[in-house]
Amino acid sequence: MDNKRKHLELVVSVINRMAGNSFLIKGWTIAIVTALFALAAKDKELSFVYVAYFPIIAFWALDGYFLRQERLFRGLYDHVCSLDESAIDFKMATSLFEEDVDSWVATCFSNTLRWFHGGMLVTTIVAAAILFKGT
């Protein structure tokens, strides 16, 4: 049972790392967009608002990648749970679960990512309209 436990611990550590990366991406998105809006408001420069769209979209795509990887490793975790102790080979390949997990694009538009990153886009549009009304 030690091999199975160790393999599951390895998979869980990867899942935790992917979840941590996703959390950091969301934090960086908020920090960068906030900084760009502060510059835009201070200098009354609309170009900073336009620049804010790039990190939102880039981090959205990256967050989708990490969420998809996390889902693939969850599939691996379930698979390892179902294996006999003698079948444990410590492989970390997730290619067996590609068909069971949504594509990267579909994952990018999952509820959690759509609400967060889409919300950031909408907030950026609304804030730009309010800050630069009549400019």
Secondary structure, 3 states (H helix, E strand, C coil): CHHHHHHHHHHHHHHHHHHHHHHHHHHHHHHHHHHHHHHHHHHCCCHHHHHHHHHHHHHHHHHHHHHHHHHHHHHHHHHHHHCCHHHCCCCCCCHHHHHHCCCHHHHHCCHHHHHHHHHHHHHHHHHHHHHCCCC
